[in-house]
Amino acid sequence: MLTAEQVLASQKATVETLFGLTTKAFEGVEKLVELNVTASKAALAEASGTTQAILGVKDAQELLALQASLFQPLAEKTAAYSRHLYDIASGTGAEFGKAFEGQATEAQKKFMSVVDNAAKNAPAGSETAVAVFKSAIAAGNNALESVQKAVKQASDVAEANFNAVASQAVNAAKATTAKKR
């Protein structure tokens, strides 16, 4: 049976976790806003420079060369921006995942404590039922761990795929730029 102190401690830990996650969420939003402000400033400065360069073009050949020279850096900057977005999202998601895993582990320990306490006070002859119940709990915990491992593996594969696609996009832009020259 849980005591009032244990219930209060559990509630306090839950509130602290909630505030910690809220802080992490705001940090993620803050990083996203900072990234967008930086990207917007850079885009505005580049637009000004590009406009000046276009106004200085003397013929169609020079305009085509200017266009080709702008394409590759744009692809690289887009890939870098996407990478920053992915890093912010995955970092924030990882924090939430760690908090969830910590809470789940703590909840499992408390639940097992309650089960063990109940098993000690169970009537004689119920040992088999208690063993079956504990076995079911262990199977559930193993299933949860398997799901967590599968999610981690899927996340790793998604990150590798993201990196490969970004790299291919930049390489394709380089190849296209080289052909236009």
RAKAWO-V876024 format. One record per pair of residues at least 24 apart in sequence whose C-alpha atoms are under 10 Angstrom apart, sorted by the first residue. I is the first residue (numbers start at 0). J is the second residue. D is the distance in Angstrom with one decimal. If there is no record, write none. Layout:
i->I j->J d->D
i->I j->J d->D
//
This chain:
i->0 j->112 d->9.3
i->0 j->113 d->6.7
i->0 j->114 d->9.7
i->0 j->116 d->7.6
i->0 j->117 d->8.2
i->1 j->109 d->9.2
i->1 j->112 d->9.6
i->1 j->113 d->7.8
i->5 j->109 d->9.8
i->9 j->105 d->9.5
i->9 j->106 d->9.3
i->9 j->109 d->9.7
i->12 j->102 d->9.0
i->13 j->102 d->8.2
i->16 j->95 d->9.8
i->16 j->98 d->7.1
i->16 j->99 d->9.2
i->16 j->101 d->9.6
i->16 j->102 d->8.5
i->17 j->98 d->9.2
i->19 j->94 d->9.5
i->19 j->95 d->9.5
i->19 j->98 d->8.8
i->20 j->91 d->9.1
i->20 j->94 d->7.6
i->20 j->95 d->6.6
i->20 j->98 d->7.7
i->20 j->99 d->9.9
i->21 j->95 d->9.7
i->23 j->90 d->9.4
i->23 j->91 d->6.6
i->23 j->92 d->9.4
i->23 j->94 d->7.2
i->23 j->95 d->8.1
i->24 j->88 d->9.8
i->24 j->91 d->6.7
i->24 j->92 d->9.0
i->24 j->94 d->9.0
i->24 j->95 d->8.7
i->25 j->91 d->9.5
i->26 j->87 d->9.3
i->26 j->91 d->8.2
i->27 j->84 d->9.9
i->27 j->86 d->9.9
i->27 j->87 d->6.2
i->27 j->88 d->7.2
i->27 j->89 d->9.7
i->27 j->90 d->8.1
i->27 j->91 d->5.9
i->27 j->92 d->9.3
i->28 j->87 d->8.6
i->28 j->88 d->9.3
i->28 j->91 d->9.3
i->29 j->87 d->9.9
i->30 j->83 d->9.4
i->30 j->84 d->9.1
i->30 j->87 d->7.0
i->30 j->88 d->9.8
i->31 j->83 d->8.7
i->31 j->84 d->7.1
i->31 j->87 d->7.1
i->31 j->88 d->8.9
i->34 j->80 d->8.0
i->34 j->83 d->7.7
i->34 j->84 d->8.1
i->34 j->87 d->9.5
i->35 j->80 d->8.8
i->35 j->84 d->9.5
i->38 j->76 d->9.1
i->38 j->77 d->9.7
i->38 j->80 d->7.7
i->42 j->73 d->9.8
i->42 j->76 d->9.8
i->45 j->69 d->9.9
i->63 j->179 d->8.1
i->63 j->180 d->8.8
i->64 j->176 d->9.2
i->64 j->179 d->7.6
i->64 j->180 d->6.7
i->65 j->180 d->9.9
i->66 j->176 d->9.1
i->66 j->179 d->9.3
i->67 j->172 d->9.6
i->67 j->173 d->9.7
i->67 j->175 d->8.1
i->67 j->176 d->5.4
i->67 j->177 d->8.3
i->67 j->178 d->9.1
i->67 j->179 d->6.2
i->67 j->180 d->7.2
i->68 j->173 d->9.8
i->68 j->176 d->6.8
i->68 j->177 d->9.2
i->68 j->179 d->9.0
i->68 j->180 d->8.6
i->69 j->176 d->8.7
i->70 j->172 d->6.8
i->70 j->173 d->8.4
i->70 j->175 d->8.4
i->70 j->176 d->6.8
i->71 j->168 d->9.6
i->71 j->169 d->7.2
i->71 j->170 d->8.8
i->71 j->171 d->8.7
i->71 j->172 d->5.0
i->71 j->173 d->5.6
i->71 j->174 d->8.7
i->71 j->175 d->8.0
i->71 j->176 d->6.2
i->71 j->177 d->9.2
i->72 j->169 d->8.7
i->72 j->172 d->8.4
i->72 j->173 d->8.8
i->72 j->176 d->9.8
i->73 j->169 d->9.1
i->73 j->172 d->8.7
i->74 j->165 d->9.1
i->74 j->168 d->7.0
i->74 j->169 d->5.7
i->74 j->170 d->9.0
i->74 j->171 d->8.9
i->74 j->172 d->6.2
i->74 j->173 d->8.6
i->75 j->165 d->8.6
i->75 j->166 d->8.9
i->75 j->168 d->8.1
i->75 j->169 d->5.5
i->75 j->170 d->8.9
i->75 j->172 d->8.1
i->75 j->173 d->9.1
i->76 j->169 d->9.1
i->77 j->165 d->8.9
i->77 j->168 d->9.4
i->77 j->169 d->8.9
i->78 j->161 d->9.9
i->78 j->162 d->9.2
i->78 j->164 d->9.1
i->78 j->165 d->5.5
i->78 j->166 d->7.8
i->78 j->167 d->9.8
i->78 j->168 d->7.6
i->78 j->169 d->7.1
i->79 j->165 d->8.3
i->79 j->166 d->10.0
i->79 j->169 d->9.7
i->81 j->161 d->9.2
i->81 j->162 d->9.9
i->81 j->165 d->8.2
i->82 j->158 d->9.8
i->82 j->161 d->8.3
i->82 j->162 d->8.0
i->82 j->165 d->8.0
i->85 j->158 d->8.5
i->85 j->161 d->8.7
i->85 j->162 d->10.0
i->86 j->158 d->9.5
i->89 j->154 d->8.8
i->89 j->158 d->9.1
i->93 j->151 d->9.8
i->96 j->147 d->9.3
i->96 j->151 d->9.9
i->100 j->144 d->9.6
i->100 j->147 d->8.7
i->103 j->140 d->9.7
i->103 j->143 d->9.6
i->104 j->140 d->9.4
i->107 j->136 d->9.1
i->107 j->137 d->9.9
i->107 j->140 d->8.1
i->110 j->136 d->9.5
i->111 j->136 d->8.4
i->111 j->137 d->9.7
//
